[in-house]
Amino acid sequence: MCLVDLNSAKQVASKILSLDDDRKSLVVSLLWAWWDARNKANAGDKMLSTEEIIYKAKALRSDIILYAQKMQDKEIKLKSAWTPPPSDIVKINFDGAFS
């Protein structure tokens, strides 16, 4: 089923969101690059060629993938939090200050 065959924005969004992550990020990137180029042309800027819009979409997709990987790495780091020692061990915190 093509996006063109769908009858509403809700159906289009549902279809895009049901795609695998790689394809979803490519479609969203293309739609954004196309929308951005159209808005700039409407504001009087030079109309981008199809190749330029595709290039922008692929660059944005690469940025999305890199950002997702960084967030995933950050999430993994956040999950490694302090855990209390076993009940038979006493943990004493000190920072060198004395009062």
Secondary structure, 3 states (H helix, E strand, C coil): CCHHHCCCHHHHHHHHHCCCHHHHHHHHHHHHHHHHHHHHHHCCCCCCCHHHHHHHHHHHHHHHHHHHHHHHHHHHHHHCCCCCCCCCCCCCCCCCCCC
